[in-house]
Amino acid sequence: MTACSPAVFHPAPAQEAAAEPALAEQAEQAEPTEQAEQDGEDAAPLPALAAEVKSARESQRTAAAEGASALEAAHQQHQEELAAEEARLAAEQAEAEAEIERQRLEDQAAQEAARDQDGWTEEREDDAEAEAPTEQDTPAEPAPEGSAEEGAGEEDAGAEDAGAEDILEEDGIEEDPAPSAPSPEEPSPDESEPVRPEAPADAPSFTGDLDDYLEELAAHYPGDISISVAELGGQGRTGSTAGGESRVSASTYKVFVAYGILDRVESGELDWADPIDGGRDRATCFADMLSVSDNPCADDFREELGWEGLRDIAAETGGPATDFIPAYARTSANDLTAFMTRLESGALEISEASRSRLLGALESNIFREGIGAGSAGTVLNKVGFIDGYLNDTAIVRHPQGSYVLSIMSEGSDWTAISSITSDVEAALY
């Protein structure tokens, strides 16, 4: 057994050695196949991943482009808004400067009118003094031509007087009596009724339709004219032509300012003793704003009330066409008539004392070339005139009834407004 052991077991290692190359060869053949399969599995998703990455990058670029475009559009819009705001501010500045200049011109015109009024009054007084006869101004009657022959050498004054009387009687001349004081029944020149201007021969005739008549009057007189009238009491007739048309108000807007100041004083927000302009208190400025159309006082009041406050006042007093924006104000003949009608009838929401103050200031107005010159009644009015615009709104207390008349015009004159007043008054009464 011992000798056989090597013979029995010796071939085994040789078989194992021969098998190893075969196994190695099989392993080598199998490895490329597995690697190829693995490589195939790894390579399959790459195109899809690349496509996803490319799509994501394109989306990012698109979003970035859209964001840049939106940013540019927002920037452009902002620039346009800034430009529009600058243009608006420049326009408001120009309007404000224009309003200051208009107010200056209106104030200057008011002062000149006041001076003219004072000068006219002084001239009337001077004329009255010059025309009043006195003993010194009465010339001595000349001696008759024949008195020297008839009374030669005679110096008797009584004889000369008798001869003068004889000559005057022969010539049919009566001696002027000595001037006597006017009787109490005779009105003085200042108290007599105003002389109405004569209307043109071809002036329209009133046939019963007030609206048609006002339209014919507006077309008959020079300029672009709107008229509004309301009879208080009586038949309560109303009429207008272009009455609702919005127009430059000039100083007629001051009646709305006056109402606002009265309301604020009554509420306790303001006081009549408050200093306003040039040492004047509120009460004095209020009267001056209406009676002589003072602009500095109106400017201060307007600042106190504010533009929104003035708009509220216009809406409260029934003025749909009345508006207040920086630099100027607009209203209509109908709005002015509505305001003055409410004032005269007591419909405004102010006390009786405030109402009396406002009516008194309007009655003391010095500008009487328009409605004041054409009416035979007592006129309580407020005018406005600037740059060719002539406006007048008034409460007229006529002997036969009261009415409110508002006339707004461009390119017309005070004579036309006065004549229209006379025509309207004749139609009413």
C-alpha positions in Angstrom: 0.0 0.0 0.0 2.8 2.1 0.7 4.4 1.6 -2.7 1.1 2.0 -4.4 0.1 5.3 -2.8 2.0 7.5 -5.2 0.6 5.5 -8.2 -2.9 5.9 -7.0 -3.0 9.6 -6.1 -0.3 11.2 -8.3 -2.5 11.8 -11.4 -5.0 14.1 -9.5 -2.9 17.2 -9.6 -2.4 16.9 -13.3 -6.1 16.9 -14.0 -6.6 19.9 -11.8 -3.9 21.7 -13.8 -5.4 20.8 -17.0 -8.8 22.0 -15.9 -7.6 25.4 -14.7 -6.8 26.7 -18.2 -10.2 25.7 -19.4 -11.9 27.5 -16.6 -9.8 30.5 -17.0 -10.6 30.6 -20.7 -14.3 30.3 -20.0 -14.0 33.1 -17.4 -12.2 35.3 -19.9 -14.9 34.7 -22.5 -17.7 35.4 -20.0 -16.2 38.7 -18.7 -16.4 40.6 -22.0 -20.0 39.6 -22.3 -20.9 40.8 -18.8 -18.9 44.0 -19.3 -20.7 44.6 -22.6 -24.0 44.0 -21.0 -23.1 46.4 -18.2 -21.7 49.0 -20.6 -24.9 48.7 -22.6 -27.0 49.2 -19.5 -24.9 52.3 -18.5 -25.0 53.8 -22.0 -28.7 53.5 -22.7 -29.9 56.5 -20.5 -27.3 59.1 -21.7 -29.1 60.6 -24.7 -32.3 61.1 -22.6 -30.3 62.8 -19.8 -28.5 65.0 -22.3 -31.8 66.0 -23.8 -33.2 66.8 -20.4 -30.1 68.9 -19.6 -30.4 70.7 -22.9 -34.1 71.3 -22.4 -33.5 72.7 -18.9 -30.8 75.0 -20.2 -33.1 76.3 -22.9 -35.8 76.8 -20.4 -33.4 78.8 -18.2 -32.3 80.9 -21.2 -35.9 81.5 -22.2 -36.9 82.5 -18.6 -33.9 84.8 -18.4 -34.8 86.4 -21.7 -38.4 86.8 -20.6 -37.3 88.3 -17.3 -34.9 90.7 -19.1 -37.7 91.7 -21.4 -40.2 92.2 -18.6 -37.6 94.2 -16.7 -37.0 96.4 -19.8 -40.7 96.9 -20.2 -41.1 97.8 -16.6 -38.2 100.2 -16.9 -39.7 101.8 -20.0 -43.1 102.1 -18.4 -41.5 103.7 -15.4 -39.7 106.2 -17.6 -42.9 107.0 -19.4 -44.7 107.5 -16.1 -41.9 109.8 -14.9 -42.1 111.8 -18.2 -45.9 112.1 -17.9 -45.6 113.2 -14.3 -43.0 115.8 -15.2 -45.3 117.0 -18.0 -48.2 117.2 -15.6 -46.2 119.1 -13.1 -45.0 121.5 -15.8 -48.5 122.0 -17.0 -49.7 122.7 -13.5 -46.9 125.1 -13.0 -47.7 126.9 -16.2 -51.4 127.0 -15.2 -50.5 128.4 -11.8 -48.3 131.0 -13.3 -51.0 131.9 -15.8 -53.5 132.1 -13.0 -51.2 134.4 -11.0 -50.9 136.6 -14.0 -54.6 136.6 -14.6 -55.3 137.4 -11.0 -52.8 140.2 -11.2 -54.4 141.7 -14.2 -57.8 141.3 -12.7 -56.7 143.0 -9.5 -55.1 145.8 -11.5 -58.3 146.2 -13.5 -60.3 146.3 -10.2 -58.0 148.9 -8.8 -58.2 151.0 -11.9 -62.0 150.7 -12.0 -62.1 151.8 -8.4 -59.9 154.8 -9.2 -62.1 155.6 -12.2 -65.2 155.3 -9.9 -63.6 157.7 -7.4 -62.5 160.1 -10.1 -66.0 160.0 -11.7 -67.6 160.8 -8.3 -65.2 163.7 -7.8 -65.9 165.0 -11.3 -69.6 164.9 -10.6 -69.1 166.8 -7.4 -66.9 169.3 -9.1 -69.4 169.7 -12.0 -72.2 170.2 -9.5 -70.3 172.9 -7.7 -69.3 174.6 -10.9 -72.9 174.5 -12.2 -74.5 175.8 -9.0 -75.2 179.5 -9.6 -74.1 182.0 -7.0 -74.6 185.7 -6.6 -71.0 186.3 -7.8 -71.5 184.1 -10.8 -74.7 185.8 -11.9 -73.7 188.3 -14.6 -75.1 191.9 -14.4 -77.7 192.6 -17.1 -76.4 194.9 -19.7 -77.9 198.4 -19.9 -80.3 199.1 -22.8 -78.8 200.7 -25.9 -81.1 203.7 -25.7 -80.6 204.4 -22.1 -77.7 206.7 -22.7 -79.7 208.9 -24.9 -82.9 208.7 -22.9 -81.2 209.3 -19.6 -78.2 211.4 -20.8 -76.5 212.8 -17.8 -78.6 210.8 -15.4 -76.9 208.3 -13.1 -80.0 207.2 -11.3 -79.6 203.4 -10.9 -83.3 203.0 -10.4 -84.0 204.6 -13.8 -81.6 202.2 -15.5 -83.2 199.2 -13.9 -86.6 200.4 -15.0 -85.4 200.9 -18.6 -83.9 197.4 -18.6 -87.1 195.9 -17.5 -89.0 197.7 -20.3 -86.6 196.5 -23.0 -86.8 192.9 -21.7 -90.6 193.0 -21.8 -90.7 194.4 -25.3 -88.4 191.7 -26.6 -90.6 189.0 -25.0 -87.8 187.8 -22.7 -88.6 187.0 -19.1 -86.1 187.4 -16.4 -84.7 184.2 -15.0 -85.9 183.8 -11.5 -83.3 183.4 -8.8 -82.3 179.8 -8.3 -84.3 178.1 -5.7 -83.6 175.0 -3.6 -85.1 171.8 -5.1 -88.4 170.9 -3.6 -88.5 167.8 -1.4 -90.6 166.0 -4.0 -87.9 166.3 -6.7 -85.3 163.5 -6.6 -81.7 164.5 -6.6 -79.6 163.2 -9.6 -78.2 160.4 -7.5 -81.6 159.2 -6.4 -83.3 159.2 -9.8 -84.0 155.9 -11.6 -81.2 154.8 -13.9 -81.6 155.6 -17.6 -81.9 152.4 -19.6 -79.7 152.2 -22.7 -81.8 152.1 -25.9 -81.9 148.7 -27.6 -81.0 148.6 -31.3 -84.0 149.1 -33.6 -83.8 145.5 -34.8 -83.7 144.0 -31.3 -85.7 140.7 -30.9 -89.2 140.9 -29.6 -90.5 138.8 -26.8 -93.4 136.6 -27.9 -93.9 134.5 -24.8 -91.2 131.8 -25.0 -88.4 132.9 -22.6 -85.9 130.3 -23.8 -86.3 131.3 -27.5 -86.2 135.0 -26.6 -82.9 134.6 -24.6 -81.4 132.6 -27.5 -82.3 135.4 -29.9 -80.8 138.0 -27.6 -77.6 136.1 -27.2 -77.3 135.9 -31.0 -78.2 139.5 -31.5 -75.4 141.1 -29.3 -71.7 140.7 -30.0 -69.6 137.9 -28.6 -70.3 134.4 -27.4 -73.0 134.8 -24.7 -74.9 132.5 -22.3 -77.9 133.7 -20.3 -79.8 132.3 -17.4 -82.8 133.9 -15.6 -85.1 132.8 -12.8 -88.1 134.8 -11.6 -88.5 134.7 -7.8 -92.2 134.7 -7.0 -94.8 135.9 -9.5 -95.1 133.4 -12.3 -91.8 131.7 -11.3 -90.6 131.8 -14.9 -87.2 130.5 -15.8 -85.2 130.4 -19.0 -81.7 130.0 -20.4 -79.6 129.8 -23.5 -76.3 127.9 -23.3 -77.0 128.1 -19.5 -75.3 124.8 -18.7 -72.2 125.5 -20.7 -69.0 125.5 -18.6 -67.1 128.8 -18.9 -64.2 130.6 -17.3 -65.7 132.0 -14.2 -63.3 134.9 -13.6 -64.1 136.4 -10.2 -67.7 135.1 -10.1 -66.3 132.0 -8.3 -65.8 134.2 -5.3 -69.5 133.8 -4.3 -68.7 130.1 -3.7 -65.6 131.0 -1.7 -67.8 133.4 0.3 -70.2 130.7 1.2 -67.4 128.4 2.3 -65.9 131.1 4.6 -69.4 131.7 6.1 -69.8 128.0 6.8 -66.4 127.7 8.4 -66.9 130.7 10.6 -70.3 129.4 11.8 -68.7 126.0 12.6 -66.0 127.7 14.7 -63.1 126.6 12.5 -62.4 130.3 11.5 -63.0 133.6 13.1 -63.9 137.0 11.7 -61.1 138.6 13.7 -58.4 136.4 12.1 -55.7 138.5 10.3 -55.7 137.7 6.6 -53.9 140.1 4.3 -52.0 143.4 4.7 -53.2 143.9 8.2 -56.9 143.3 7.3 -59.0 140.9 9.3 -61.2 138.2 7.9 -64.4 140.4 8.1 -62.7 143.2 6.1 -61.2 140.8 3.5 -64.6 139.1 3.1 -66.3 142.5 2.2 -63.4 143.6 0.0 -63.4 140.3 -1.9 -67.0 140.9 -3.0 -67.4 144.7 -3.1 -64.1 145.5 -4.9 -63.2 142.0 -6.1 -60.0 141.9 -4.1 -57.8 139.0 -5.2 -55.3 138.7 -2.3 -58.1 138.0 0.1 -59.7 135.5 -2.2 -56.4 133.7 -2.7 -56.0 133.3 1.1 -59.5 132.1 1.5 -59.1 129.7 -1.3 -56.0 128.2 0.3 -57.9 127.8 3.6 -60.8 126.0 1.9 -58.7 123.9 -0.4 -59.6 122.7 -3.9 -61.5 119.7 -2.7 -63.4 121.9 -0.2 -64.4 124.2 -3.0 -65.6 121.3 -5.1 -67.7 120.1 -2.2 -69.2 123.6 -1.9 -70.1 123.7 -5.6 -71.8 120.3 -5.3 -73.6 121.4 -2.2 -75.0 124.5 -3.7 -76.2 122.7 -6.9 -73.5 123.5 -9.4 -72.8 120.6 -11.7 -70.7 122.6 -14.1 -68.7 124.4 -11.4 -65.3 123.0 -10.8 -62.1 124.1 -9.1 -58.8 122.8 -10.3 -55.3 124.3 -9.6 -54.8 127.6 -11.5 -58.4 128.3 -12.6 -62.1 127.8 -12.0 -65.1 127.2 -14.3 -68.8 127.6 -13.8 -72.0 128.2 -15.8 -74.7 130.7 -16.0 -77.2 128.2 -14.7 -74.9 127.4 -11.7 -74.6 131.0 -10.8 -78.3 131.6 -11.1 -79.0 128.5 -8.9 -76.6 129.8 -6.2 -78.0 133.3 -6.2 -81.6 132.0 -6.2 -80.8 129.9 -3.1 -79.1 132.8 -1.4 -82.1 135.2 -2.0 -84.7 132.6 -1.0 -82.8 131.6 2.2 -82.2 128.0 1.0 -78.5 128.0 1.6 -77.5 126.3 4.8 -76.2 129.3 6.6 -77.6 131.5 9.3 -79.6 134.6 8.7 -76.7 136.7 10.0 -74.4 135.1 7.5 -76.9 135.5 4.7 -77.3 139.2 5.5 -73.5 139.7 5.5 -73.2 138.1 2.0 -76.1 140.0 0.6 -74.8 143.3 2.0 -71.4 142.7 0.4 -73.0 142.0 -3.0 -75.1 145.1 -2.7 -72.0 147.3 -2.1 -70.3 146.0 -5.2 -68.8 148.9 -7.1 -68.9 147.3 -10.6 -72.3 148.4 -12.1 -71.6 148.6 -15.8 -73.4 145.4 -16.7 -76.7 144.3 -15.0 -76.5 147.2 -12.6 -76.7 149.7 -15.5 -79.5 147.9 -17.4 -81.9 147.3 -14.5 -84.4 149.7 -12.9 -84.3 147.7 -9.7 -81.8 147.3 -6.8 -79.0 145.1 -7.9 -76.9 142.8 -5.7 -74.2 141.4 -8.0 -70.8 139.9 -8.5 -68.9 140.5 -11.7 -65.9 138.7 -13.2 -63.7 140.0 -16.0 -60.4 138.8 -17.4 -58.8 138.1 -20.8 -62.0 139.0 -22.8 -64.4 137.2 -20.5 -67.1 139.4 -19.0 -69.5 137.8 -16.5 -72.2 139.2 -14.2 -74.5 137.4 -11.8 -77.1 139.4 -9.9 -80.2 139.3 -7.6 -82.5 142.1 -8.9 -85.1 143.5 -6.6 -87.4 145.2 -9.1 -90.4 147.3 -8.1 -92.6 144.7 -9.7 -90.9 141.6 -8.5 -87.5 140.0 -7.9 -85.5 137.8 -10.2 -82.0 136.4 -10.7 -80.0 137.0 -13.9 -76.6 135.6 -14.9 -74.8 136.5 -18.1 -71.5 135.0 -19.1 -69.7 136.2 -22.2 -66.5 136.0 -24.2 -65.7 138.8 -26.7 -68.6 140.9 -25.7 -68.9 144.2 -23.8 -70.6 145.7 -20.8 -73.0 147.6 -23.0 -74.3 144.4 -24.4 -74.8 142.9 -21.0 -76.6 146.1 -19.9 -78.9 146.0 -22.9 -79.7 142.3 -22.4 -80.7 143.1 -18.8 -83.0 145.8 -20.0 -84.5 143.5 -22.6 -85.0 140.6 -20.1 -86.5 143.0 -17.6 -89.0 144.4 -20.1 -90.0 140.9 -21.0 -90.6 140.0 -17.4 -92.4 143.2 -16.3 
